[in-house]
Structures are given as structure tokens and as C-alpha cells.
């Protein structure tokens, strides 16, 4: 993990509507025969458009200080909300939110783009067939006991 953590007293990122992830292979359509697939790389960086809404001048100043701390593209730790919940990622700004927009008396909005080298997925260590079977057959009681009351 990175040495710099996103400050806990700053607001959470509001992620854009979509997540962009590059493919690890490319395809080519020959004139005749099946599709040709060629692996390019194992790395698949992920990018998100983010918005940070600071609701006080103090929060805005703290965020600006954080931006100065990571101004050279430094990697920092941030929990990102994905379809599997809040997952820790090592991210960096590839478009720094340097120009805030004032939306109210004490409300400042910063927009930028972050990138993680890979999408962390806790389910990646578990067999996909097992996940599909569990999610298909799980009931609300399974979720209540295993997720919200695990010490039972």
C-alpha cells in the first residue's frame, strides 16, 4: 500500500456514472475464419471521474493542502465504493482537481480523474461458480447472519 492516506476528515469521492477499464487483449476479424484474439498485457488500469464537494472553507483548505502533498502524481490510499462495497485501492490523480467551482456561500466543488493500477476485487480469490451459486441461493437470513451479525 502507498505511504499517503486520503484524509478521513475530507468528504468522500462522488464517482462518475461509469468506470473505465482497459482490455488486456485485442481482437482482429480476418476475412475468413474465426476471430483472432491476442493477449496484450496483464495490467488493466481503472479510471474514475470524481467530484469532491467541500462544504466549508476549512475543508477546502485541507483538500488543497492534500493536493499539494500529492502534486507530482503521488500514489495514495483511498477506499472506493464499487459494486462489492468500499474497497481499498492505491490511486493517483491523472487529472488534478486544481480549479474549484464555488456552488454556494461555503461550498466548493472539485472535479478530477483518478486511476488505480488494478481493480481490487475480494471475490477474485474465490471460485466464480461458487459465488454465482451462493448469490443465487442466498436468502435475506444468510445475509443478515453472515454480513451484519458475523460473530453469531
C-alpha positions as CSV (number, residue, x, y, z in Angstrom):
1,X,0.0,0.0,0.0
2,X,1.0,3.6,-0.5
3,X,2.5,5.7,2.2
4,X,0.0,8.5,1.9
5,X,-3.6,8.1,3.0
6,X,-6.6,10.2,1.9
7,X,-7.5,12.3,5.0
8,X,-10.6,11.0,6.9
9,X,-11.9,14.5,7.6
10,X,-12.4,15.2,3.9
11,X,-15.6,14.3,2.1
12,X,-15.8,11.0,0.1
13,X,-15.3,11.0,-3.6
14,X,-18.5,11.1,-5.7
15,X,-17.7,8.8,-8.5
16,X,-18.8,9.3,-12.1
17,X,-21.5,7.2,-13.7
18,X,-19.0,4.8,-15.3
19,X,-15.8,3.2,-14.6
20,X,-13.3,2.8,-17.5
21,X,-11.0,-0.2,-17.6
22,X,-8.7,-1.1,-20.4
23,X,-8.9,-4.5,-22.1
24,X,-6.0,-7.0,-21.7
25,X,-6.4,-8.3,-25.2
26,X,-7.2,-7.2,-28.7
27,X,-9.2,-8.9,-31.4
28,X,-9.0,-8.9,-35.2
29,X,-11.5,-10.0,-37.7
30,X,-9.9,-12.0,-40.5
31,X,-11.5,-12.2,-43.9
32,X,-12.3,-15.8,-43.4
33,X,-12.4,-18.0,-40.3
34,X,-12.8,-17.4,-36.6
35,X,-12.0,-14.2,-34.7
36,X,-8.3,-13.9,-33.7
37,X,-7.6,-12.9,-30.1
38,X,-4.2,-11.7,-28.9
39,X,-3.2,-11.0,-25.3
40,X,-1.5,-7.7,-24.9
41,X,-0.8,-7.3,-21.2
42,X,-1.8,-8.5,-17.7
43,X,-2.2,-4.9,-16.4
44,X,-5.6,-3.3,-16.6
45,X,-5.7,0.2,-15.1
46,X,-9.0,1.6,-14.0
47,X,-10.1,5.2,-14.2
48,X,-13.0,7.1,-12.5
49,X,-14.2,10.6,-12.9
50,X,-14.5,12.0,-9.3
51,X,-16.1,15.0,-7.7
52,X,-15.2,16.3,-4.2
53,X,-17.7,18.6,-2.5
54,X,-16.1,20.7,0.3
55,X,-18.8,22.2,2.5
56,X,-16.7,24.7,4.4
57,X,-13.6,26.9,3.8
58,X,-11.7,24.8,6.3
59,X,-12.4,21.5,4.4
60,X,-11.5,23.2,1.1
61,X,-8.1,24.4,2.6
62,X,-7.4,20.9,3.9
63,X,-8.2,19.4,0.5
64,X,-5.9,22.0,-1.2
65,X,-3.1,21.0,1.3
66,X,-3.7,17.4,0.4
67,X,-3.4,18.2,-3.3
68,X,-0.1,20.0,-2.7
69,X,1.1,16.9,-0.9
70,X,0.4,14.6,-3.9
71,X,1.2,17.2,-6.6
72,X,3.7,15.1,-8.5
73,X,1.3,12.2,-9.2
74,X,2.0,10.5,-5.8
75,X,0.0,7.4,-5.1
76,X,-2.3,7.4,-2.1
77,X,-4.7,5.0,-0.4
78,X,-8.4,5.6,-0.8
79,X,-11.5,3.4,-0.2
80,X,-13.5,3.4,-3.4
81,X,-17.2,2.4,-3.5
82,X,-17.6,-0.4,-6.1
83,X,-20.3,-3.0,-6.6
84,X,-18.6,-5.1,-3.9
85,X,-18.6,-2.4,-1.3
86,X,-15.9,0.0,-0.1
87,X,-12.6,-1.5,-1.3
88,X,-9.2,-0.1,-0.6
89,X,-7.3,1.0,-3.7
90,X,-4.0,2.7,-4.5
91,X,-4.9,5.6,-6.7
92,X,-3.4,8.7,-8.2
93,X,-4.9,11.8,-9.8
94,X,-4.3,11.7,-13.6
95,X,-6.3,15.0,-13.9
96,X,-5.8,17.1,-10.8
97,X,-8.8,19.0,-9.5
98,X,-7.0,22.3,-9.5
99,X,-9.9,24.7,-10.4
100,X,-12.7,24.6,-7.8
101,X,-16.2,25.9,-8.6
102,X,-18.0,27.8,-5.9
103,X,-21.5,26.4,-5.7
104,X,-22.7,28.4,-2.7
105,X,-21.5,30.6,0.2
106,X,-19.2,28.0,1.6
107,X,-19.5,25.1,-0.9
108,X,-16.6,24.4,-3.3
109,X,-16.7,21.6,-5.8
110,X,-13.5,20.0,-7.2
111,X,-13.5,17.6,-10.2
112,X,-10.8,15.3,-11.5
113,X,-9.9,11.9,-12.7
114,X,-8.3,9.2,-10.6
115,X,-6.6,6.0,-11.7
116,X,-5.9,2.7,-10.0
117,X,-3.4,0.2,-11.4
118,X,-5.9,-2.5,-11.0
119,X,-9.5,-3.0,-9.7
120,X,-9.3,-4.8,-6.3
121,X,-12.0,-7.4,-6.1
122,X,-12.2,-9.5,-2.9
123,X,-14.2,-12.2,-4.8
124,X,-11.2,-12.8,-7.1
125,X,-9.8,-15.3,-4.7
126,X,-13.0,-17.4,-4.7
127,X,-14.2,-19.7,-7.5
128,X,-16.7,-17.8,-9.7
129,X,-19.1,-20.8,-9.8
130,X,-19.2,-20.8,-6.0
131,X,-20.1,-17.1,-5.9
132,X,-22.8,-17.5,-8.5
133,X,-24.3,-20.5,-6.6
134,X,-24.2,-18.6,-3.3
135,X,-25.7,-15.4,-4.6
136,X,-28.4,-17.2,-6.5
137,X,-29.4,-19.4,-3.5
138,X,-28.8,-16.9,-0.6
139,X,-31.7,-15.7,1.4
140,X,-32.1,-12.5,3.4
141,X,-31.4,-14.5,6.6
142,X,-28.0,-15.6,5.2
143,X,-27.0,-12.0,4.6
144,X,-28.3,-10.9,8.0
145,X,-26.3,-13.5,9.9
146,X,-23.1,-13.6,7.8
147,X,-22.7,-9.9,7.0
148,X,-24.5,-7.9,9.7
149,X,-24.1,-10.3,12.6
150,X,-20.9,-12.3,11.8
151,X,-20.0,-13.1,15.4
152,X,-23.1,-15.2,15.9
